[in-house]
Amino acid sequence: MKKITLLLFLAVGSFASAQSLDTLKLDTTNEQRLEDLKVKADAERQQLEAQKEAEKVAKAQQKQAEKELKLKERQQKEAEKAAK
């Protein structure tokens, strides 16, 4: 009877230990997934910021090009007036 009780106790202890290991593995997996999501979110945020900065630079360059075009048109009109 004592042997059966001891074996039963060992089996229950072994099962509990296995459950604990599974829980630890699951916690580790969840932590890794969370870390992966954080890394992905940071990368997406940086990409979005870079895209916004690129759009800002492109818009500034377009404005500068429009100013230069207007200046050239005005200079051309002044040159035409002076030629008359």
C-alpha angles and dihedrals in degrees: 000000000000090000092053091048091048092048091047090049091050092048092051091046091049091049091049090049091050090049090051091051091049090050091050091049090049091049090050091048091049091048090050091049090049091050090048090051091050091051091048092048091049091050092049091048092051091047091050091049091049090049092050091049091049090051090049092051092046091050091050091049091050091051090049091050091050091051091050091049092050090048091051091048091050092048090049092051091048090049090050091050091049091050092056 
